[in-house]
Amino acid sequence: MSGAQKWSGTVSRLITEDILEEYKEVLRCLGVRRNLIGRIIRLIQERAEEVKVRSSIEISPDPRDEPFCLCGEQSKADFIVALNASDFPQERLSGAEAFVGVNVHSVPSEREPG
């Protein structure tokens, strides 16, 4: 999809139990307080649709990204949005018609010159 095209579909947030566990682990590693982690996870659960994964095929070269690939496959997602495109090989994602890589640019904080 080029930058000039506009997409007018519906966006669904899809999760699995394994994805939620990954989020919890990342938040713990970032030093987020336990009670806040619980609130964040509940908020995600309220706003996302849970997918029950019944497959164990290996898609991603990174085992930590496997739950995201399996979620996309099981739900027959049109797109998977991720920061690391190399861990989501298009040729192995039969359910996703396209992959959208997202680049993140840091924005200087008020304390940083720039």
KOLGU-4560 file (N, C-alpha, C; in nm, 3 decimals, padded with zeros to 5 digits):
<recs>
<n_xx: 00.086 n_yy: -00.116 n_zz: 00.000 ca_xx: 00.000 ca_yy: 00.000 ca_zz: 00.000 c_xx: 00.090 c_yy: 00.123 c_zz: 00.000 mol: A seq: 1 type: MET>
<n_xx: 00.079 n_yy: 00.206 n_zz: -00.095 ca_xx: 00.163 ca_yy: 00.325 ca_zz: -00.101 c_xx: 00.107 c_yy: 00.433 c_zz: -00.010 mol: A seq: 2 type: SER>
<n_xx: 00.192 n_yy: 00.532 n_zz: 00.016 ca_xx: 00.150 ca_yy: 00.641 ca_zz: 00.103 c_xx: 00.034 c_yy: 00.721 c_zz: 00.047 mol: A seq: 3 type: GLY>
<n_xx: 00.014 n_yy: 00.717 n_zz: -00.085 ca_xx: -00.092 ca_yy: 00.796 ca_zz: -00.147 c_xx: -00.228 c_yy: 00.729 c_zz: -00.136 mol: A seq: 4 type: ALA>
<n_xx: -00.232 n_yy: 00.598 n_zz: -00.112 ca_xx: -00.358 ca_yy: 00.528 ca_zz: -00.103 c_xx: -00.417 c_yy: 00.545 c_zz: 00.036 mol: A seq: 5 type: GLN>
<n_xx: -00.550 n_yy: 00.542 n_zz: 00.042 ca_xx: -00.618 ca_yy: 00.548 ca_zz: 00.171 c_xx: -00.691 c_yy: 00.418 c_zz: 00.191 mol: A seq: 6 type: LYS>
<n_xx: -00.687 n_yy: 00.371 n_zz: 00.314 ca_xx: -00.755 ca_yy: 00.248 ca_zz: 00.349 c_xx: -00.882 c_yy: 00.283 c_zz: 00.423 mol: A seq: 7 type: TRP>
<n_xx: -00.993 n_yy: 00.221 n_zz: 00.386 ca_xx: -01.120 ca_yy: 00.257 ca_zz: 00.449 c_xx: -01.189 c_yy: 00.137 c_zz: 00.513 mol: A seq: 8 type: SER>
<n_xx: -01.113 n_yy: 00.042 n_zz: 00.560 ca_xx: -01.170 ca_yy: -00.077 ca_zz: 00.622 c_xx: -01.185 c_yy: -00.062 c_zz: 00.771 mol: A seq: 9 type: GLY>
<n_xx: -01.211 n_yy: -00.171 n_zz: 00.836 ca_xx: -01.226 ca_yy: -00.177 ca_zz: 00.981 c_xx: -01.099 c_yy: -00.234 c_zz: 01.042 mol: A seq: 10 type: THR>
<n_xx: -01.056 n_yy: -00.177 n_zz: 01.151 ca_xx: -00.939 ca_yy: -00.227 ca_zz: 01.221 c_xx: -00.987 c_yy: -00.303 c_zz: 01.344 mol: A seq: 11 type: VAL>
<n_xx: -00.940 n_yy: -00.426 n_zz: 01.356 ca_xx: -00.971 ca_yy: -00.507 ca_zz: 01.474 c_xx: -00.841 c_yy: -00.534 c_zz: 01.548 mol: A seq: 12 type: SER>
<n_xx: -00.845 n_yy: -00.518 n_zz: 01.678 ca_xx: -00.729 ca_yy: -00.552 ca_zz: 01.760 c_xx: -00.747 c_yy: -00.696 c_zz: 01.804 mol: A seq: 13 type: ARG>
<n_xx: -00.654 n_yy: -00.781 n_zz: 01.766 ca_xx: -00.663 ca_yy: -00.923 ca_zz: 01.796 c_xx: -00.553 c_yy: -00.962 c_zz: 01.894 mol: A seq: 14 type: LEU>
<n_xx: -00.589 n_yy: -01.044 n_zz: 01.991 ca_xx: -00.492 ca_yy: -01.090 ca_zz: 02.090 c_xx: -00.511 c_yy: -01.239 c_zz: 02.114 mol: A seq: 15 type: ILE>
<n_xx: -00.410 n_yy: -01.299 n_zz: 02.173 ca_xx: -00.418 ca_yy: -01.436 ca_zz: 02.224 c_xx: -00.363 c_yy: -01.434 c_zz: 02.366 mol: A seq: 16 type: THR>
<n_xx: -00.380 n_yy: -01.542 n_zz: 02.437 ca_xx: -00.323 ca_yy: -01.551 ca_zz: 02.572 c_xx: -00.171 c_yy: -01.535 c_zz: 02.566 mol: A seq: 17 type: GLU>
<n_xx: -00.107 n_yy: -01.594 n_zz: 02.465 ca_xx: 00.039 ca_yy: -01.583 ca_zz: 02.453 c_xx: 00.083 c_yy: -01.439 c_zz: 02.428 mol: A seq: 18 type: ASP>
<n_xx: 00.005 n_yy: -01.365 n_zz: 02.350 ca_xx: 00.037 ca_yy: -01.224 ca_zz: 02.324 c_xx: 00.025 c_yy: -01.145 c_zz: 02.454 mol: A seq: 19 type: ILE>
<n_xx: -00.079 n_yy: -01.169 n_zz: 02.531 ca_xx: -00.094 ca_yy: -01.100 ca_zz: 02.658 c_xx: 00.022 c_yy: -01.131 c_zz: 02.752 mol: A seq: 20 type: LEU>
<n_xx: 00.067 n_yy: -01.256 n_zz: 02.754 ca_xx: 00.182 ca_yy: -01.292 ca_zz: 02.836 c_xx: 00.307 c_yy: -01.218 c_zz: 02.790 mol: A seq: 21 type: GLU>
<n_xx: 00.325 n_yy: -01.204 n_zz: 02.660 ca_xx: 00.439 ca_yy: -01.129 ca_zz: 02.606 c_xx: 00.432 c_yy: -00.983 c_zz: 02.650 mol: A seq: 22 type: GLU>
<n_xx: 00.313 n_yy: -00.923 n_zz: 02.643 ca_xx: 00.298 ca_yy: -00.785 ca_zz: 02.688 c_xx: 00.331 c_yy: -00.770 c_zz: 02.836 mol: A seq: 23 type: TYR>
<n_xx: 00.283 n_yy: -00.864 n_zz: 02.918 ca_xx: 00.313 ca_yy: -00.860 ca_zz: 03.062 c_xx: 00.464 c_yy: -00.867 c_zz: 03.087 mol: A seq: 24 type: LYS>
<n_xx: 00.531 n_yy: -00.956 n_zz: 03.016 ca_xx: 00.675 ca_yy: -00.972 ca_zz: 03.033 c_xx: 00.750 c_yy: -00.844 c_zz: 02.993 mol: A seq: 25 type: GLU>
<n_xx: 00.711 n_yy: -00.784 n_zz: 02.882 ca_xx: 00.776 ca_yy: -00.660 ca_zz: 02.838 c_xx: 00.753 c_yy: -00.550 c_zz: 02.940 mol: A seq: 26 type: VAL>
<n_xx: 00.631 n_yy: -00.537 n_zz: 02.990 ca_xx: 00.601 ca_yy: -00.434 ca_zz: 03.090 c_xx: 00.681 c_yy: -00.457 c_zz: 03.218 mol: A seq: 27 type: LEU>
<n_xx: 00.695 n_yy: -00.585 n_zz: 03.261 ca_xx: 00.776 ca_yy: -00.615 ca_zz: 03.379 c_xx: 00.921 c_yy: -00.574 c_zz: 03.357 mol: A seq: 28 type: ARG>
<n_xx: 00.974 n_yy: -00.607 n_zz: 03.238 ca_xx: 01.113 ca_yy: -00.572 ca_zz: 03.206 c_xx: 01.134 c_yy: -00.421 c_zz: 03.203 mol: A seq: 29 type: CYS>
<n_xx: 01.030 n_yy: -00.348 n_zz: 03.170 ca_xx: 01.039 ca_yy: -00.201 ca_zz: 03.168 c_xx: 01.022 c_yy: -00.141 c_zz: 03.308 mol: A seq: 30 type: LEU>
<n_xx: 00.996 n_yy: -00.227 n_zz: 03.407 ca_xx: 00.983 ca_yy: -00.178 ca_zz: 03.544 c_xx: 00.846 c_yy: -00.122 c_zz: 03.579 mol: A seq: 31 type: GLY>
<n_xx: 00.746 n_yy: -00.155 n_zz: 03.502 ca_xx: 00.610 ca_yy: -00.108 ca_zz: 03.530 c_xx: 00.558 c_yy: -00.182 c_zz: 03.653 mol: A seq: 32 type: VAL>
<n_xx: 00.493 n_yy: -00.108 n_zz: 03.741 ca_xx: 00.439 ca_yy: -00.167 ca_zz: 03.864 c_xx: 00.335 c_yy: -00.274 c_zz: 03.833 mol: A seq: 33 type: ARG>
<n_xx: 00.331 n_yy: -00.376 n_zz: 03.918 ca_xx: 00.243 ca_yy: -00.490 ca_zz: 03.897 c_xx: 00.096 c_yy: -00.452 c_zz: 03.883 mol: A seq: 34 type: ARG>
<n_xx: 00.047 n_yy: -00.361 n_zz: 03.969 ca_xx: -00.094 ca_yy: -00.322 ca_zz: 03.961 c_xx: -00.124 c_yy: -00.246 c_zz: 03.832 mol: A seq: 35 type: ASN>
<n_xx: -00.028 n_yy: -00.170 n_zz: 03.785 ca_xx: -00.048 ca_yy: -00.098 ca_zz: 03.659 c_xx: -00.046 c_yy: -00.195 c_zz: 03.540 mol: A seq: 36 type: LEU>
<n_xx: 00.038 n_yy: -00.297 n_zz: 03.547 ca_xx: 00.039 ca_yy: -00.400 ca_zz: 03.442 c_xx: -00.100 c_yy: -00.464 c_zz: 03.433 mol: A seq: 37 type: ILE>
<n_xx: -00.157 n_yy: -00.496 n_zz: 03.547 ca_xx: -00.290 ca_yy: -00.556 ca_zz: 03.550 c_xx: -00.394 c_yy: -00.466 c_zz: 03.485 mol: A seq: 38 type: GLY>
<n_xx: -00.387 n_yy: -00.336 n_zz: 03.513 ca_xx: -00.483 ca_yy: -00.241 ca_zz: 03.454 c_xx: -00.464 c_yy: -00.232 c_zz: 03.303 mol: A seq: 39 type: ARG>
<n_xx: -00.338 n_yy: -00.230 n_zz: 03.258 ca_xx: -00.311 ca_yy: -00.222 ca_zz: 03.114 c_xx: -00.364 c_yy: -00.346 c_zz: 03.043 mol: A seq: 40 type: ILE>
<n_xx: -00.338 n_yy: -00.462 n_zz: 03.100 ca_xx: -00.383 ca_yy: -00.588 ca_zz: 03.039 c_xx: -00.536 c_yy: -00.594 c_zz: 03.034 mol: A seq: 41 type: ILE>
<n_xx: -00.603 n_yy: -00.553 n_zz: 03.140 ca_xx: -00.750 ca_yy: -00.551 ca_zz: 03.139 c_xx: -00.803 c_yy: -00.456 c_zz: 03.032 mol: A seq: 42 type: ARG>
<n_xx: -00.740 n_yy: -00.342 n_zz: 03.016 ca_xx: -00.782 ca_yy: -00.246 ca_zz: 02.914 c_xx: -00.767 c_yy: -00.307 c_zz: 02.774 mol: A seq: 43 type: LEU>
<n_xx: -00.654 n_yy: -00.374 n_zz: 02.751 ca_xx: -00.633 ca_yy: -00.440 ca_zz: 02.622 c_xx: -00.742 c_yy: -00.546 c_zz: 02.600 mol: A seq: 44 type: ILE>
<n_xx: -00.770 n_yy: -00.626 n_zz: 02.702 ca_xx: -00.871 ca_yy: -00.731 ca_zz: 02.690 c_xx: -01.009 c_yy: -00.673 c_zz: 02.659 mol: A seq: 45 type: GLN>
<n_xx: -01.041 n_yy: -00.558 n_zz: 02.718 ca_xx: -01.171 ca_yy: -00.495 ca_zz: 02.694 c_xx: -01.185 c_yy: -00.445 c_zz: 02.551 mol: A seq: 46 type: GLU>
<n_xx: -01.075 n_yy: -00.405 n_zz: 02.491 ca_xx: -01.081 ca_yy: -00.340 ca_zz: 02.360 c_xx: -01.035 c_yy: -00.429 c_zz: 02.245 mol: A seq: 47 type: ARG>
<n_xx: -01.001 n_yy: -00.553 n_zz: 02.274 ca_xx: -00.951 ca_yy: -00.642 ca_zz: 02.170 c_xx: -01.037 c_yy: -00.767 c_zz: 02.163 mol: A seq: 48 type: ALA>
<n_xx: -01.026 n_yy: -00.833 n_zz: 02.051 ca_xx: -01.096 ca_yy: -00.960 ca_zz: 02.031 c_xx: -00.996 c_yy: -01.073 c_zz: 02.052 mol: A seq: 49 type: GLU>
<n_xx: -01.033 n_yy: -01.167 n_zz: 02.138 ca_xx: -00.940 ca_yy: -01.277 ca_zz: 02.166 c_xx: -00.955 c_yy: -01.386 c_zz: 02.059 mol: A seq: 50 type: GLU>
<n_xx: -00.841 n_yy: -01.432 n_zz: 02.012 ca_xx: -00.834 ca_yy: -01.538 ca_zz: 01.913 c_xx: -00.783 c_yy: -01.663 c_zz: 01.982 mol: A seq: 51 type: VAL>
<n_xx: -00.851 n_yy: -01.773 n_zz: 01.964 ca_xx: -00.806 ca_yy: -01.902 ca_zz: 02.018 c_xx: -00.720 c_yy: -01.968 c_zz: 01.911 mol: A seq: 52 type: LYS>
<n_xx: -00.593 n_yy: -01.982 n_zz: 01.939 ca_xx: -00.500 ca_yy: -02.039 ca_zz: 01.842 c_xx: -00.500 c_yy: -02.191 c_zz: 01.857 mol: A seq: 53 type: VAL>
<n_xx: -00.522 n_yy: -02.259 n_zz: 01.746 ca_xx: -00.525 ca_yy: -02.405 ca_zz: 01.747 c_xx: -00.418 c_yy: -02.462 c_zz: 01.655 mol: A seq: 54 type: ARG>
<n_xx: -00.314 n_yy: -02.389 n_zz: 01.632 ca_xx: -00.209 ca_yy: -02.432 ca_zz: 01.541 c_xx: -00.074 c_yy: -02.419 c_zz: 01.611 mol: A seq: 55 type: SER>
<n_xx: 00.019 n_yy: -02.498 n_zz: 01.567 ca_xx: 00.153 ca_yy: -02.489 ca_zz: 01.624 c_xx: 00.259 c_yy: -02.484 c_zz: 01.515 mol: A seq: 56 type: SER>
<n_xx: 00.221 n_yy: -02.440 n_zz: 01.397 ca_xx: 00.320 ca_yy: -02.428 ca_zz: 01.290 c_xx: 00.419 c_yy: -02.319 c_zz: 01.324 mol: A seq: 57 type: ILE>
<n_xx: 00.539 n_yy: -02.329 n_zz: 01.271 ca_xx: 00.640 ca_yy: -02.227 ca_zz: 01.294 c_xx: 00.644 c_yy: -02.134 c_zz: 01.174 mol: A seq: 58 type: GLU>
<n_xx: 00.625 n_yy: -02.007 n_zz: 01.198 ca_xx: 00.622 ca_yy: -01.908 ca_zz: 01.092 c_xx: 00.739 c_yy: -01.812 c_zz: 01.105 mol: A seq: 59 type: ILE>
<n_xx: 00.756 n_yy: -01.757 n_zz: 01.223 ca_xx: 00.856 ca_yy: -01.652 ca_zz: 01.246 c_xx: 00.992 c_yy: -01.711 c_zz: 01.281 mol: A seq: 60 type: SER>
<n_xx: 01.099 n_yy: -01.647 n_zz: 01.233 ca_xx: 01.232 ca_yy: -01.688 ca_zz: 01.276 c_xx: 01.260 c_yy: -01.652 c_zz: 01.423 mol: A seq: 61 type: PRO>
<n_xx: 01.179 n_yy: -01.564 n_zz: 01.480 ca_xx: 01.194 ca_yy: -01.523 ca_zz: 01.620 c_xx: 01.081 c_yy: -01.586 c_zz: 01.701 mol: A seq: 62 type: ASP>
<n_xx: 01.111 n_yy: -01.680 n_zz: 01.789 ca_xx: 01.005 ca_yy: -01.747 ca_zz: 01.867 c_xx: 00.917 c_yy: -01.651 c_zz: 01.946 mol: A seq: 63 type: PRO>
<n_xx: 00.970 n_yy: -01.535 n_zz: 01.985 ca_xx: 00.888 ca_yy: -01.438 ca_zz: 02.060 c_xx: 00.782 c_yy: -01.372 c_zz: 01.972 mol: A seq: 64 type: ARG>
<n_xx: 00.801 n_yy: -01.375 n_zz: 01.840 ca_xx: 00.701 ca_yy: -01.318 ca_zz: 01.750 c_xx: 00.602 c_yy: -01.422 c_zz: 01.698 mol: A seq: 65 type: ASP>
<n_xx: 00.627 n_yy: -01.547 n_zz: 01.731 ca_xx: 00.540 ca_yy: -01.655 ca_zz: 01.684 c_xx: 00.394 c_yy: -01.636 c_zz: 01.724 mol: A seq: 66 type: GLU>
<n_xx: 00.363 n_yy: -01.596 n_zz: 01.849 ca_xx: 00.222 ca_yy: -01.576 ca_zz: 01.886 c_xx: 00.150 c_yy: -01.473 c_zz: 01.796 mol: A seq: 67 type: PRO>
<n_xx: 00.223 n_yy: -01.372 n_zz: 01.753 ca_xx: 00.163 ca_yy: -01.269 ca_zz: 01.667 c_xx: 00.134 c_yy: -01.326 c_zz: 01.528 mol: A seq: 68 type: PHE>
<n_xx: 00.228 n_yy: -01.406 n_zz: 01.476 ca_xx: 00.208 ca_yy: -01.471 ca_zz: 01.347 c_xx: 00.090 c_yy: -01.568 c_zz: 01.353 mol: A seq: 69 type: CYS>
<n_xx: 00.086 n_yy: -01.650 n_zz: 01.457 ca_xx: -00.021 ca_yy: -01.749 ca_zz: 01.470 c_xx: -00.157 c_yy: -01.682 c_zz: 01.487 mol: A seq: 70 type: LEU>
<n_xx: -00.160 n_yy: -01.572 n_zz: 01.560 ca_xx: -00.284 ca_yy: -01.496 ca_zz: 01.576 c_xx: -00.333 c_yy: -01.445 c_zz: 01.440 mol: A seq: 71 type: CYS>
<n_xx: -00.241 n_yy: -01.390 n_zz: 01.361 ca_xx: -00.277 ca_yy: -01.342 ca_zz: 01.228 c_xx: -00.326 c_yy: -01.453 c_zz: 01.138 mol: A seq: 72 type: GLY>
<n_xx: -00.260 n_yy: -01.568 n_zz: 01.143 ca_xx: -00.299 ca_yy: -01.682 ca_zz: 01.062 c_xx: -00.436 c_yy: -01.736 c_zz: 01.104 mol: A seq: 73 type: GLU>
<n_xx: -00.454 n_yy: -01.759 n_zz: 01.232 ca_xx: -00.578 ca_yy: -01.818 ca_zz: 01.283 c_xx: -00.698 c_yy: -01.728 c_zz: 01.253 mol: A seq: 74 type: GLN>
<n_xx: -00.678 n_yy: -01.597 n_zz: 01.263 ca_xx: -00.788 ca_yy: -01.504 ca_zz: 01.243 c_xx: -00.805 c_yy: -01.464 c_zz: 01.097 mol: A seq: 75 type: SER>
<n_xx: -00.716 n_yy: -01.513 n_zz: 01.012 ca_xx: -00.717 ca_yy: -01.477 ca_zz: 00.869 c_xx: -00.709 c_yy: -01.325 c_zz: 00.851 mol: A seq: 76 type: LYS>
<n_xx: -00.618 n_yy: -01.266 n_zz: 00.928 ca_xx: -00.600 ca_yy: -01.121 ca_zz: 00.925 c_xx: -00.554 c_yy: -01.075 c_zz: 00.787 mol: A seq: 77 type: ALA>
<n_xx: -00.599 n_yy: -00.958 n_zz: 00.748 ca_xx: -00.554 ca_yy: -00.898 ca_zz: 00.622 c_xx: -00.416 c_yy: -00.836 c_zz: 00.638 mol: A seq: 78 type: ASP>
<n_xx: -00.390 n_yy: -00.781 n_zz: 00.756 ca_xx: -00.265 ca_yy: -00.712 ca_zz: 00.782 c_xx: -00.213 c_yy: -00.747 c_zz: 00.919 mol: A seq: 79 type: PHE>
<n_xx: -00.082 n_yy: -00.749 n_zz: 00.931 ca_xx: -00.017 ca_yy: -00.756 ca_zz: 01.060 c_xx: 00.074 c_yy: -00.633 c_zz: 01.066 mol: A seq: 80 type: ILE>
<n_xx: 00.057 n_yy: -00.553 n_zz: 01.168 ca_xx: 00.137 ca_yy: -00.432 ca_zz: 01.181 c_xx: 00.244 c_yy: -00.458 c_zz: 01.286 mol: A seq: 81 type: VAL>
<n_xx: 00.370 n_yy: -00.437 n_zz: 01.248 ca_xx: 00.480 ca_yy: -00.466 ca_zz: 01.339 c_xx: 00.598 c_yy: -00.376 c_zz: 01.308 mol: A seq: 82 type: ALA>
<n_xx: 00.689 n_yy: -00.368 n_zz: 01.402 ca_xx: 00.809 ca_yy: -00.288 ca_zz: 01.384 c_xx: 00.920 c_yy: -00.365 c_zz: 01.313 mol: A seq: 83 type: LEU>
<n_xx: 00.920 n_yy: -00.495 n_zz: 01.325 ca_xx: 01.030 ca_yy: -00.577 ca_zz: 01.275 c_xx: 00.985 c_yy: -00.668 c_zz: 01.161 mol: A seq: 84 type: ASN>
<n_xx: 00.980 n_yy: -00.617 n_zz: 01.042 ca_xx: 00.929 ca_yy: -00.689 ca_zz: 00.926 c_xx: 01.000 c_yy: -00.821 c_zz: 00.901 mol: A seq: 85 type: ALA>
<n_xx: 01.127 n_yy: -00.828 n_zz: 00.932 ca_xx: 01.204 ca_yy: -00.949 ca_zz: 00.902 c_xx: 01.155 c_yy: -01.070 c_zz: 00.982 mol: A seq: 86 type: SER>
<n_xx: 01.089 n_yy: -01.049 n_zz: 01.094 ca_xx: 01.038 ca_yy: -01.160 ca_zz: 01.175 c_xx: 00.899 c_yy: -01.205 c_zz: 01.134 mol: A seq: 87 type: ASP>
<n_xx: 00.845 n_yy: -01.144 n_zz: 01.029 ca_xx: 00.712 ca_yy: -01.177 ca_zz: 00.979 c_xx: 00.721 c_yy: -01.205 c_zz: 00.829 mol: A seq: 88 type: PHE>
<n_xx: 00.781 n_yy: -01.319 n_zz: 00.791 ca_xx: 00.804 ca_yy: -01.347 ca_zz: 00.650 c_xx: 00.674 c_yy: -01.364 c_zz: 00.571 mol: A seq: 89 type: PRO>
<n_xx: 00.653 n_yy: -01.276 n_zz: 00.474 ca_xx: 00.530 ca_yy: -01.274 ca_zz: 00.395 c_xx: 00.502 c_yy: -01.410 c_zz: 00.331 mol: A seq: 90 type: GLN>
<n_xx: 00.606 n_yy: -01.477 n_zz: 00.284 ca_xx: 00.585 ca_yy: -01.604 ca_zz: 00.215 c_xx: 00.532 c_yy: -01.714 c_zz: 00.307 mol: A seq: 91 type: GLU>
<n_xx: 00.543 n_yy: -01.696 n_zz: 00.437 ca_xx: 00.492 ca_yy: -01.795 ca_zz: 00.533 c_xx: 00.357 c_yy: -01.756 c_zz: 00.591 mol: A seq: 92 type: ARG>
<n_xx: 00.313 n_yy: -01.634 n_zz: 00.565 ca_xx: 00.186 ca_yy: -01.585 ca_zz: 00.619 c_xx: 00.077 c_yy: -01.604 c_zz: 00.514 mol: A seq: 93 type: LEU>
<n_xx: 00.013 n_yy: -01.718 n_zz: 00.514 ca_xx: -00.088 ca_yy: -01.746 ca_zz: 00.413 c_xx: -00.215 c_yy: -01.665 c_zz: 00.435 mol: A seq: 94 type: SER>
<n_xx: -00.250 n_yy: -01.636 n_zz: 00.560 ca_xx: -00.374 ca_yy: -01.565 ca_zz: 00.588 c_xx: -00.365 c_yy: -01.416 c_zz: 00.566 mol: A seq: 95 type: GLY>
<n_xx: -00.248 n_yy: -01.358 n_zz: 00.585 ca_xx: -00.233 ca_yy: -01.213 ca_zz: 00.571 c_xx: -00.203 c_yy: -01.181 c_zz: 00.425 mol: A seq: 96 type: ALA>
<n_xx: -00.289 n_yy: -01.101 n_zz: 00.364 ca_xx: -00.269 ca_yy: -01.063 ca_zz: 00.225 c_xx: -00.154 c_yy: -00.965 c_zz: 00.209 mol: A seq: 97 type: GLU>
<n_xx: -00.129 n_yy: -00.888 n_zz: 00.311 ca_xx: -00.022 ca_yy: -00.789 ca_zz: 00.303 c_xx: 00.037 c_yy: -00.768 c_zz: 00.441 mol: A seq: 98 type: ALA>
<n_xx: 00.158 n_yy: -00.725 n_zz: 00.445 ca_xx: 00.224 ca_yy: -00.692 ca_zz: 00.570 c_xx: 00.256 c_yy: -00.546 c_zz: 00.569 mol: A seq: 99 type: PHE>
<n_xx: 00.230 n_yy: -00.478 n_zz: 00.677 ca_xx: 00.261 ca_yy: -00.336 ca_zz: 00.688 c_xx: 00.368 c_yy: -00.319 c_zz: 00.793 mol: A seq: 100 type: VAL>
<n_xx: 00.485 n_yy: -00.275 n_zz: 00.754 ca_xx: 00.590 ca_yy: -00.244 ca_zz: 00.849 c_xx: 00.573 c_yy: -00.101 c_zz: 00.896 mol: A seq: 101 type: GLY>
<n_xx: 00.601 n_yy: -00.077 n_zz: 01.021 ca_xx: 00.585 ca_yy: 00.057 ca_zz: 01.077 c_xx: 00.721 c_yy: 00.106 c_zz: 01.124 mol: A seq: 102 type: VAL>
<n_xx: 00.759 n_yy: 00.223 n_zz: 01.082 ca_xx: 00.883 ca_yy: 00.284 ca_zz: 01.129 c_xx: 00.851 c_yy: 00.381 c_zz: 01.241 mol: A seq: 103 type: ASN>
<n_xx: 00.928 n_yy: 00.375 n_zz: 01.346 ca_xx: 00.908 ca_yy: 00.465 ca_zz: 01.459 c_xx: 01.020 c_yy: 00.566 c_zz: 01.461 mol: A seq: 104 type: VAL>
<n_xx: 00.985 n_yy: 00.691 n_zz: 01.467 ca_xx: 01.083 ca_yy: 00.799 ca_zz: 01.476 c_xx: 01.073 c_yy: 00.858 c_zz: 01.614 mol: A seq: 105 type: HIS>
<n_xx: 01.187 n_yy: 00.872 n_zz: 01.680 ca_xx: 01.183 ca_yy: 00.928 ca_zz: 01.815 c_xx: 01.159 c_yy: 01.078 c_zz: 01.808 mol: A seq: 106 type: SER>
<n_xx: 01.085 n_yy: 01.124 n_zz: 01.904 ca_xx: 01.056 ca_yy: 01.266 ca_zz: 01.915 c_xx: 01.133 c_yy: 01.318 c_zz: 02.036 mol: A seq: 107 type: VAL>
<n_xx: 01.213 n_yy: 01.422 n_zz: 02.021 ca_xx: 01.290 ca_yy: 01.472 ca_zz: 02.135 c_xx: 01.199 c_yy: 01.511 c_zz: 02.250 mol: A seq: 108 type: PRO>
<n_xx: 01.239 n_yy: 01.475 n_zz: 02.370 ca_xx: 01.160 ca_yy: 01.516 ca_zz: 02.487 c_xx: 01.193 c_yy: 01.663 c_zz: 02.517 mol: A seq: 109 type: SER>
<n_xx: 01.124 n_yy: 01.717 n_zz: 02.614 ca_xx: 01.146 ca_yy: 01.858 ca_zz: 02.649 c_xx: 01.287 c_yy: 01.878 c_zz: 02.704 mol: A seq: 110 type: GLU>
<n_xx: 01.346 n_yy: 01.772 n_zz: 02.761 ca_xx: 01.479 ca_yy: 01.784 ca_zz: 02.819 c_xx: 01.590 c_yy: 01.768 c_zz: 02.716 mol: A seq: 111 type: ARG>
<n_xx: 01.558 n_yy: 01.708 n_zz: 02.600 ca_xx: 01.659 ca_yy: 01.684 ca_zz: 02.499 c_xx: 01.662 c_yy: 01.799 c_zz: 02.399 mol: A seq: 112 type: GLU>
<n_xx: 01.780 n_yy: 01.845 n_zz: 02.363 ca_xx: 01.785 ca_yy: 01.948 ca_zz: 02.258 c_xx: 01.751 c_yy: 01.885 c_zz: 02.125 mol: A seq: 113 type: PRO>
<n_xx: 01.694 n_yy: 01.960 n_zz: 02.037 ca_xx: 01.670 ca_yy: 01.899 ca_zz: 01.908 c_xx: 01.561 c_yy: 01.958 c_zz: 01.835 mol: A seq: 114 type: GLY>
</recs>
